[in-house]
Structures are given as C-alpha cells and as structure tokens.
Amino acid sequence: GLSADTTSFDHVVSACARAQELAPCKVLLDTMHCQSVNLSSRTFDSLIGGCSRKGLWQQALALFDRAKTMQLAGAGTYNQALKACARGKQPRLAMLLLVDMDEDESS
C-alpha cells in the first residue's frame, strides 16, 4: 500500500501551521521521527512560522534549536526564527541569530 513520505508530512504540517493548529503539528513531528520519516527544513520552517504567527516566539526558537541540532536549519529556517524574534520583540536574540547565521555560512 501507500505510505506517507517527507513531502506528505510536510504538506500536512504546513496546512496545520498556517491554520495555527500547532498541537497536531507537534504530534506529526513526533510521528515522523518515530516512523523514521526524514524530517526536512521545510517541516521546521512551517512549524516555526506557525509558532511565530501565534506569538509563541519561545517555542519557535526551541524548534529552531532542534532543526539546528539536526543540521536542518537553512536560510528559510533562520528567516522564520528571525520573524519570531521580531514578533516577540526580542531584538537581542535576533542579533544573536544573525551572528550565528553568518558563522554557519562561513563554516
């Protein structure tokens, strides 16, 4: 039979995040991990964006840290984390992210 792959999960996570239904997103993230479905930067971008739009900047940055640990933090992931800092009125954290982004780019 058919089985869900990374792209399938990414679409569902994106839809939930856009609707700001974050609880199902987190369940899907854990399900992907448990089923050994490869996580992608797109998955994290969607989740971080959803948290940001809902004003949950701390959760957004926790997800960013998870993406970074898994080496899945791309330019879009950084941009979503920066938006979360802006919406959460966290200029110092935004500056740290910019420095971190610059260091990642040069390594």
N, CA, C and O atoms as CSV, one atom per row, in Angstrom:
chain,resi,resn,atom,element,x,y,z
A,1,GLY,N,N,0.804,-1.178,0.000
A,1,GLY,CA,C,0.000,0.000,0.000
A,1,GLY,C,C,0.855,1.254,0.000
A,1,GLY,O,O,2.085,1.194,0.016
A,2,LEU,N,N,0.191,2.361,-0.017
A,2,LEU,CA,C,0.866,3.650,0.017
A,2,LEU,C,C,1.295,3.995,1.437
A,2,LEU,O,O,0.644,3.608,2.408
A,3,SER,N,N,2.393,4.724,1.543
A,3,SER,CA,C,2.818,5.211,2.854
A,3,SER,C,C,3.213,6.679,2.719
A,3,SER,O,O,3.663,7.136,1.669
A,4,ALA,N,N,3.030,7.382,3.804
A,4,ALA,CA,C,3.352,8.809,3.811
A,4,ALA,C,C,4.865,8.985,3.782
A,4,ALA,O,O,5.602,8.241,4.428
A,5,ASP,N,N,5.314,9.981,3.025
A,5,ASP,CA,C,6.739,10.289,2.969
A,5,ASP,C,C,6.954,11.708,3.509
A,5,ASP,O,O,6.015,12.352,3.978
A,6,THR,N,N,8.179,12.175,3.436
A,6,THR,CA,C,8.514,13.501,3.952
A,6,THR,C,C,7.633,14.580,3.343
A,6,THR,O,O,7.134,15.450,4.058
A,7,THR,N,N,7.436,14.534,2.029
A,7,THR,CA,C,6.633,15.551,1.353
A,7,THR,C,C,5.192,15.532,1.848
A,7,THR,O,O,4.594,16.585,2.068
A,8,SER,N,N,4.637,14.343,2.020
A,8,SER,CA,C,3.253,14.230,2.515
A,8,SER,C,C,3.118,14.865,3.889
A,8,SER,O,O,2.209,15.655,4.139
A,9,PHE,N,N,4.037,14.506,4.773
A,9,PHE,CA,C,4.003,15.083,6.116
A,9,PHE,C,C,4.214,16.595,6.074
A,9,PHE,O,O,3.547,17.335,6.797
A,10,ASP,N,N,5.144,17.057,5.228
A,10,ASP,CA,C,5.410,18.495,5.125
A,10,ASP,C,C,4.155,19.264,4.739
A,10,ASP,O,O,3.903,20.345,5.272
A,11,HIS,N,N,3.366,18.717,3.816
A,11,HIS,CA,C,2.137,19.393,3.388
A,11,HIS,C,C,1.129,19.477,4.534
A,11,HIS,O,O,0.475,20.504,4.718
A,12,VAL,N,N,1.008,18.405,5.293
A,12,VAL,CA,C,0.060,18.407,6.416
A,12,VAL,C,C,0.534,19.366,7.507
A,12,VAL,O,O,-0.259,20.132,8.054
A,13,VAL,N,N,1.823,19.322,7.820
A,13,VAL,CA,C,2.374,20.233,8.827
A,13,VAL,C,C,2.171,21.680,8.380
A,13,VAL,O,O,1.785,22.530,9.183
A,14,SER,N,N,2.426,21.958,7.120
A,14,SER,CA,C,2.253,23.309,6.592
A,14,SER,C,C,0.804,23.771,6.728
A,14,SER,O,O,0.548,24.901,7.144
A,15,ALA,N,N,-0.136,22.906,6.381
A,15,ALA,CA,C,-1.557,23.256,6.479
A,15,ALA,C,C,-1.950,23.536,7.929
A,15,ALA,O,O,-2.661,24.502,8.206
A,16,CYS,N,N,-1.493,22.698,8.845
A,16,CYS,CA,C,-1.806,22.899,10.264
A,16,CYS,C,C,-1.175,24.191,10.785
A,16,CYS,O,O,-1.810,24.947,11.520
A,17,ALA,N,N,0.074,24.436,10.400
A,17,ALA,CA,C,0.780,25.630,10.870
A,17,ALA,C,C,0.110,26.895,10.359
A,17,ALA,O,O,-0.035,27.868,11.100
A,18,ARG,N,N,-0.303,26.885,9.079
A,18,ARG,CA,C,-0.977,28.067,8.515
A,18,ARG,C,C,-2.301,28.342,9.217
A,18,ARG,O,O,-2.718,29.492,9.355
A,19,ALA,N,N,-2.955,27.270,9.658
A,19,ALA,CA,C,-4.216,27.425,10.393
A,19,ALA,C,C,-3.962,27.690,11.879
A,19,ALA,O,O,-4.900,27.827,12.664
A,20,GLN,N,N,-2.694,27.759,12.250
A,20,GLN,CA,C,-2.264,27.956,13.629
A,20,GLN,C,C,-2.783,26.865,14.554
A,20,GLN,O,O,-3.075,27.106,15.725
A,21,GLU,N,N,-2.890,25.669,14.007
A,21,GLU,CA,C,-3.245,24.475,14.771
A,21,GLU,C,C,-1.938,23.754,15.089
A,21,GLU,O,O,-1.553,22.810,14.399
A,22,LEU,N,N,-1.262,24.208,16.140
A,22,LEU,CA,C,0.095,23.749,16.387
A,22,LEU,C,C,0.183,22.415,17.123
A,22,LEU,O,O,1.175,21.701,16.977
A,23,ALA,N,N,-0.825,22.068,17.904
A,23,ALA,CA,C,-0.778,20.785,18.618
A,23,ALA,C,C,-0.672,19.610,17.640
A,23,ALA,O,O,0.158,18.725,17.850
A,24,PRO,N,N,-1.494,19.573,16.568
A,24,PRO,CA,C,-1.345,18.473,15.610
A,24,PRO,C,C,0.029,18.481,14.929
A,24,PRO,O,O,0.568,17.425,14.599
A,25,CYS,N,N,0.586,19.666,14.725
A,25,CYS,CA,C,1.910,19.761,14.101
A,25,CYS,C,C,2.960,19.047,14.941
A,25,CYS,O,O,3.793,18.304,14.423
A,26,LYS,N,N,2.906,19.284,16.228
A,26,LYS,CA,C,3.895,18.674,17.115
A,26,LYS,C,C,3.721,17.167,17.166
A,26,LYS,O,O,4.703,16.428,17.239
A,27,VAL,N,N,2.485,16.710,17.127
A,27,VAL,CA,C,2.224,15.264,17.081
A,27,VAL,C,C,2.780,14.684,15.786
A,27,VAL,O,O,3.404,13.623,15.794
A,28,LEU,N,N,2.554,15.381,14.672
A,28,LEU,CA,C,3.080,14.919,13.385
A,28,LEU,C,C,4.604,14.881,13.380
A,28,LEU,O,O,5.200,13.957,12.829
A,29,LEU,N,N,5.229,15.871,13.986
A,29,LEU,CA,C,6.682,15.909,14.064
A,29,LEU,C,C,7.204,14.686,14.821
A,29,LEU,O,O,8.160,14.043,14.391
A,30,ASP,N,N,6.576,14.377,15.936
A,30,ASP,CA,C,6.972,13.197,16.705
A,30,ASP,C,C,6.688,11.911,15.938
A,30,ASP,O,O,7.476,10.967,15.990
A,31,THR,N,N,5.562,11.873,15.224
A,31,THR,CA,C,5.208,10.693,14.422
A,31,THR,C,C,6.241,10.478,13.322
A,31,THR,O,O,6.672,9.351,13.077
A,32,MET,N,N,6.631,11.556,12.666
A,32,MET,CA,C,7.648,11.449,11.615
A,32,MET,C,C,8.937,10.875,12.190
A,32,MET,O,O,9.564,9.998,11.595
A,33,HIS,N,N,9.319,11.383,13.353
A,33,HIS,CA,C,10.551,10.910,13.983
A,33,HIS,C,C,10.437,9.429,14.351
A,33,HIS,O,O,11.353,8.647,14.092
A,34,CYS,N,N,9.309,9.051,14.954
A,34,CYS,CA,C,9.105,7.650,15.376
A,34,CYS,C,C,9.041,6.686,14.192
A,34,CYS,O,O,9.484,5.542,14.296
A,35,GLN,N,N,8.493,7.144,13.072
A,35,GLN,CA,C,8.363,6.292,11.885
A,35,GLN,C,C,9.578,6.395,10.976
A,35,GLN,O,O,9.568,5.892,9.853
A,36,SER,N,N,10.620,7.046,11.465
A,36,SER,CA,C,11.862,7.231,10.712
A,36,SER,C,C,11.645,7.913,9.364
A,36,SER,O,O,12.361,7.648,8.398
A,37,VAL,N,N,10.646,8.796,9.313
A,37,VAL,CA,C,10.450,9.617,8.122
A,37,VAL,C,C,11.447,10.767,8.230
A,37,VAL,O,O,11.528,11.427,9.266
A,38,ASN,N,N,12.197,11.005,7.174
A,38,ASN,CA,C,13.181,12.075,7.201
A,38,ASN,C,C,12.505,13.420,7.405
A,38,ASN,O,O,11.595,13.795,6.666
A,39,LEU,N,N,12.962,14.131,8.412
A,39,LEU,CA,C,12.480,15.486,8.616
A,39,LEU,C,C,13.206,16.389,7.636
A,39,LEU,O,O,14.319,16.085,7.207
A,40,SER,N,N,12.577,17.493,7.286
A,40,SER,CA,C,13.205,18.414,6.346
A,40,SER,C,C,13.204,19.819,6.930
A,40,SER,O,O,12.500,20.106,7.899
A,41,SER,N,N,13.995,20.680,6.331
A,41,SER,CA,C,13.989,22.081,6.779
A,41,SER,C,C,12.610,22.682,6.553
A,41,SER,O,O,12.179,23.544,7.318
A,42,ARG,N,N,11.918,22.242,5.518
A,42,ARG,CA,C,10.566,22.750,5.244
A,42,ARG,C,C,9.616,22.448,6.405
A,42,ARG,O,O,8.772,23.274,6.753
A,43,THR,N,N,9.756,21.260,7.002
A,43,THR,CA,C,8.925,20.899,8.153
A,43,THR,C,C,9.129,21.920,9.266
A,43,THR,O,O,8.171,22.460,9.818
A,44,PHE,N,N,10.397,22.176,9.583
A,44,PHE,CA,C,10.703,23.116,10.655
A,44,PHE,C,C,10.321,24.546,10.285
A,44,PHE,O,O,9.829,25.290,11.134
A,45,ASP,N,N,10.538,24.937,9.038
A,45,ASP,CA,C,10.152,26.283,8.598
A,45,ASP,C,C,8.662,26.521,8.846
A,45,ASP,O,O,8.265,27.571,9.349
A,46,SER,N,N,7.850,25.533,8.486
A,46,SER,CA,C,6.395,25.652,8.670
A,46,SER,C,C,6.036,25.753,10.144
A,46,SER,O,O,5.224,26.592,10.534
A,47,LEU,N,N,6.639,24.901,10.960
A,47,LEU,CA,C,6.328,24.910,12.387
A,47,LEU,C,C,6.771,26.199,13.063
A,47,LEU,O,O,6.029,26.777,13.857
A,48,ILE,N,N,7.978,26.646,12.747
A,48,ILE,CA,C,8.491,27.874,13.342
A,48,ILE,C,C,7.625,29.060,12.917
A,48,ILE,O,O,7.316,29.932,13.729
A,49,GLY,N,N,7.237,29.088,11.642
A,49,GLY,CA,C,6.353,30.143,11.151
A,49,GLY,C,C,5.008,30.129,11.849
A,49,GLY,O,O,4.474,31.184,12.195
A,50,GLY,N,N,4.457,28.947,12.057
A,50,GLY,CA,C,3.172,28.830,12.760
A,50,GLY,C,C,3.255,29.334,14.191
A,50,GLY,O,O,2.368,30.048,14.660
A,51,CYS,N,N,4.320,28.962,14.877
A,51,CYS,CA,C,4.524,29.446,16.247
A,51,CYS,C,C,4.675,30.960,16.254
A,51,CYS,O,O,4.109,31.647,17.104
A,52,SER,N,N,5.435,31.465,15.309
A,52,SER,CA,C,5.671,32.906,15.217
A,52,SER,C,C,4.360,33.666,15.015
A,52,SER,O,O,4.095,34.656,15.696
A,53,ARG,N,N,3.542,33.191,14.067
A,53,ARG,CA,C,2.269,33.862,13.787
A,53,ARG,C,C,1.334,33.842,14.998
A,53,ARG,O,O,0.488,34.722,15.155
A,54,LYS,N,N,1.496,32.840,15.839
A,54,LYS,CA,C,0.643,32.727,17.021
A,54,LYS,C,C,1.248,33.455,18.226
A,54,LYS,O,O,0.658,33.475,19.306
A,55,GLY,N,N,2.427,34.052,18.034
A,55,GLY,CA,C,3.067,34.788,19.116
A,55,GLY,C,C,3.881,33.925,20.064
A,55,GLY,O,O,4.255,34.369,21.150
A,56,LEU,N,N,4.154,32.705,19.662
A,56,LEU,CA,C,4.887,31.763,20.514
A,56,LEU,C,C,6.365,31.749,20.143
A,56,LEU,O,O,6.891,30.740,19.672
A,57,TRP,N,N,7.025,32.879,20.361
A,57,TRP,CA,C,8.407,33.020,19.926
A,57,TRP,C,C,9.342,32.052,20.643
A,57,TRP,O,O,10.308,31.577,20.046
A,58,GLN,N,N,9.074,31.751,21.912
A,58,GLN,CA,C,9.946,30.826,22.645
A,58,GLN,C,C,9.873,29.419,22.048
A,58,GLN,O,O,10.892,28.743,21.904
A,59,GLN,N,N,8.654,28.985,21.703
A,59,GLN,CA,C,8.500,27.677,21.070
A,59,GLN,C,C,9.131,27.673,19.688
A,59,GLN,O,O,9.737,26.685,19.272
A,60,ALA,N,N,8.985,28.778,18.985
A,60,ALA,CA,C,9.592,28.884,17.654
A,60,ALA,C,C,11.106,28.718,17.743
A,60,ALA,O,O,11.707,28.001,16.943
A,61,LEU,N,N,11.720,29.386,18.725
A,61,LEU,CA,C,13.175,29.291,18.864
A,61,LEU,C,C,13.614,27.922,19.371
A,61,LEU,O,O,14.708,27.465,19.040
A,62,ALA,N,N,12.784,27.266,20.165
A,62,ALA,CA,C,13.098,25.894,20.594
A,62,ALA,C,C,13.099,24.963,19.379
A,62,ALA,O,O,13.960,24.091,19.263
A,63,LEU,N,N,12.137,25.151,18.478
A,63,LEU,CA,C,12.098,24.352,17.246
A,63,LEU,C,C,13.297,24.677,16.358
A,63,LEU,O,O,13.869,23.791,15.723
A,64,PHE,N,N,13.670,25.949,16.321
A,64,PHE,CA,C,14.855,26.338,15.558
A,64,PHE,C,C,16.091,25.612,16.091
A,64,PHE,O,O,16.896,25.085,15.323
A,65,ASP,N,N,16.226,25.593,17.402
A,65,ASP,CA,C,17.371,24.891,18.011
A,65,ASP,C,C,17.362,23.405,17.642
A,65,ASP,O,O,18.410,22.816,17.378
A,66,ARG,N,N,16.176,22.814,17.627
A,66,ARG,CA,C,16.065,21.395,17.251
A,66,ARG,C,C,16.487,21.196,15.794
A,66,ARG,O,O,17.211,20.253,15.474
A,67,ALA,N,N,16.030,22.086,14.917
A,67,ALA,CA,C,16.405,21.994,13.499
A,67,ALA,C,C,17.911,22.152,13.339
A,67,ALA,O,O,18.543,21.446,12.553
A,68,LYS,N,N,18.473,23.081,14.089
A,68,LYS,CA,C,19.918,23.323,14.000
A,68,LYS,C,C,20.705,22.108,14.487
A,68,LYS,O,O,21.697,21.716,13.872
A,69,THR,N,N,20.261,21.523,15.585
A,69,THR,CA,C,20.902,20.320,16.120
A,69,THR,C,C,20.877,19.186,15.112
A,69,THR,O,O,21.826,18.409,15.007
A,70,MET,N,N,19.763,19.099,14.360
A,70,MET,CA,C,19.607,18.038,13.361
A,70,MET,C,C,20.240,18.429,12.024
A,70,MET,O,O,20.127,17.695,11.043
A,71,GLN,N,N,20.901,19.581,11.990
A,71,GLN,CA,C,21.533,20.106,10.783
A,71,GLN,C,C,20.528,20.317,9.649
A,71,GLN,O,O,20.812,20.044,8.483
A,72,LEU,N,N,19.347,20.810,10.024
A,72,LEU,CA,C,18.279,21.073,9.055
A,72,LEU,C,C,17.913,22.553,8.987
A,72,LEU,O,O,16.894,22.915,8.398
A,73,ALA,N,N,18.736,23.404,9.585
A,73,ALA,CA,C,18.437,24.841,9.593
A,73,ALA,C,C,19.037,25.501,8.362
A,73,ALA,O,O,20.244,25.727,8.284
A,74,GLY,N,N,18.170,25.805,7.401
A,74,GLY,CA,C,18.587,26.508,6.201
A,74,GLY,C,C,18.240,27.979,6.301
A,74,GLY,O,O,17.838,28.460,7.361
A,75,ALA,N,N,18.395,28.687,5.205
A,75,ALA,CA,C,18.104,30.123,5.179
A,75,ALA,C,C,16.656,30.405,5.578
A,75,ALA,O,O,16.387,31.347,6.323
A,76,GLY,N,N,15.729,29.591,5.082
A,76,GLY,CA,C,14.319,29.787,5.425
A,76,GLY,C,C,14.052,29.580,6.904
A,76,GLY,O,O,13.211,30.261,7.490
A,77,THR,N,N,14.766,28.641,7.506
A,77,THR,CA,C,14.603,28.360,8.929
A,77,THR,C,C,15.090,29.550,9.749
A,77,THR,O,O,14.442,29.968,10.709
A,78,TYR,N,N,16.242,30.088,9.352
A,78,TYR,CA,C,16.747,31.285,10.028
A,78,TYR,C,C,15.772,32.440,9.868
A,78,TYR,O,O,15.510,33.163,10.829
A,79,ASN,N,N,15.235,32.624,8.677
A,79,ASN,CA,C,14.298,33.731,8.442
A,79,ASN,C,C,13.046,33.595,9.304
A,79,ASN,O,O,12.556,34.582,9.853
A,80,GLN,N,N,12.533,32.380,9.421
A,80,GLN,CA,C,11.354,32.175,10.270
A,80,GLN,C,C,11.684,32.455,11.735
A,80,GLN,O,O,10.871,33.035,12.456
A,81,ALA,N,N,12.879,32.044,12.176
A,81,ALA,CA,C,13.293,32.307,13.555
A,81,ALA,C,C,13.460,33.816,13.782
A,81,ALA,O,O,13.103,34.329,14.843
A,82,LEU,N,N,14.001,34.519,12.789
A,82,LEU,CA,C,14.142,35.970,12.901
A,82,LEU,C,C,12.776,36.657,12.982
A,82,LEU,O,O,12.604,37.610,13.743
A,83,LYS,N,N,11.810,36.178,12.204
A,83,LYS,CA,C,10.450,36.724,12.282
A,83,LYS,C,C,9.857,36.498,13.668
A,83,LYS,O,O,9.174,37.366,14.211
A,84,ALA,N,N,10.126,35.312,14.239
A,84,ALA,CA,C,9.622,35.018,15.589
A,84,ALA,C,C,10.217,35.990,16.596
A,84,ALA,O,O,9.520,36.461,17.495
A,85,CYS,N,N,11.505,36.292,16.448
A,85,CYS,CA,C,12.155,37.270,17.337
A,85,CYS,C,C,11.514,38.645,17.176
A,85,CYS,O,O,11.274,39.344,18.160
A,86,ALA,N,N,11.241,39.027,15.942
A,86,ALA,CA,C,10.621,40.328,15.691
A,86,ALA,C,C,9.238,40.401,16.320
A,86,ALA,O,O,8.906,41.375,16.997
A,87,ARG,N,N,8.441,39.377,16.097
A,87,ARG,CA,C,7.078,39.376,16.646
A,87,ARG,C,C,7.077,39.294,18.164
A,87,ARG,O,O,6.170,39.802,18.822
A,88,GLY,N,N,8.105,38.647,18.719
A,88,GLY,CA,C,8.212,38.534,20.166
A,88,GLY,C,C,8.965,39.687,20.804
A,88,GLY,O,O,9.213,39.687,22.010
A,89,LYS,N,N,9.331,40.682,19.978
A,89,LYS,CA,C,10.071,41.854,20.454
A,89,LYS,C,C,11.346,41.435,21.184
A,89,LYS,O,O,11.598,41.829,22.322
A,90,GLN,N,N,12.137,40.621,20.486
A,90,GLN,CA,C,13.382,40.097,21.032
A,90,GLN,C,C,14.572,40.503,20.152
A,90,GLN,O,O,15.181,39.652,19.503
A,91,PRO,N,N,14.901,41.798,20.129
A,91,PRO,CA,C,15.975,42.248,19.239
A,91,PRO,C,C,17.339,41.637,19.562
A,91,PRO,O,O,18.120,41.360,18.651
A,92,ARG,N,N,17.630,41.427,20.827
A,92,ARG,CA,C,18.920,40.845,21.202
A,92,ARG,C,C,19.053,39.422,20.644
A,92,ARG,O,O,20.104,39.048,20.124
A,93,LEU,N,N,17.985,38.643,20.756
A,93,LEU,CA,C,18.017,37.280,20.205
A,93,LEU,C,C,18.130,37.314,18.685
A,93,LEU,O,O,18.807,36.475,18.091
A,94,ALA,N,N,17.474,38.273,18.064
A,94,ALA,CA,C,17.565,38.405,16.609
A,94,ALA,C,C,19.007,38.694,16.194
A,94,ALA,O,O,19.504,38.131,15.219
A,95,MET,N,N,19.673,39.575,16.940
A,95,MET,CA,C,21.073,39.889,16.629
A,95,MET,C,C,21.955,38.650,16.790
A,95,MET,O,O,22.847,38.410,15.977
A,96,LEU,N,N,21.707,37.870,17.832
A,96,LEU,CA,C,22.474,36.637,18.036
A,96,LEU,C,C,22.253,35.653,16.887
A,96,LEU,O,O,23.181,34.974,16.448
A,97,LEU,N,N,21.014,35.588,16.413
A,97,LEU,CA,C,20.718,34.715,15.269
A,97,LEU,C,C,21.467,35.166,14.020
A,97,LEU,O,O,21.981,34.338,13.268
A,98,LEU,N,N,21.529,36.474,13.802
A,98,LEU,CA,C,22.262,36.989,12.639
A,98,LEU,C,C,23.744,36.627,12.716
A,98,LEU,O,O,24.348,36.244,11.713
A,99,VAL,N,N,24.321,36.748,13.898
A,99,VAL,CA,C,25.728,36.369,14.082
A,99,VAL,C,C,25.894,34.878,13.832
A,99,VAL,O,O,26.829,34.449,13.156
A,100,ASP,N,N,24.978,34.097,14.385
A,100,ASP,CA,C,25.010,32.635,14.216
A,100,ASP,C,C,24.877,32.265,12.742
A,100,ASP,O,O,25.566,31.371,12.250
A,101,MET,N,N,23.979,32.966,12.041
A,101,MET,CA,C,23.773,32.716,10.612
A,101,MET,C,C,25.053,32.997,9.825
A,101,MET,O,O,25.431,32.233,8.937
A,102,ASP,N,N,25.704,34.092,10.161
A,102,ASP,CA,C,26.933,34.466,9.492
A,102,ASP,C,C,28.026,33.421,9.751
A,102,ASP,O,O,28.785,33.074,8.846
A,103,GLU,N,N,28.099,32.925,10.988
A,103,GLU,CA,C,29.097,31.905,11.320
A,103,GLU,C,C,28.806,30.605,10.584
A,103,GLU,O,O,29.725,29.951,10.090
A,104,ASP,N,N,27.538,30.230,10.508
A,104,ASP,CA,C,27.171,28.998,9.784
A,104,ASP,C,C,27.519,29.109,8.310
A,104,ASP,O,O,27.984,28.146,7.700
A,105,GLU,N,N,27.293,30.287,7.738
A,105,GLU,CA,C,27.559,30.499,6.319
A,105,GLU,C,C,29.047,30.415,6.014
A,105,GLU,O,O,29.438,29.930,4.952
A,106,SER,N,N,29.881,30.885,6.940
A,106,SER,CA,C,31.325,30.898,6.689
A,106,SER,C,C,32.002,29.582,7.013
A,106,SER,O,O,33.167,29.389,6.666
A,107,SER,N,N,31.298,28.667,7.674
A,107,SER,CA,C,31.937,27.370,8.002
A,107,SER,C,C,31.593,26.296,7.005
A,107,SER,O,O,32.048,25.160,7.139
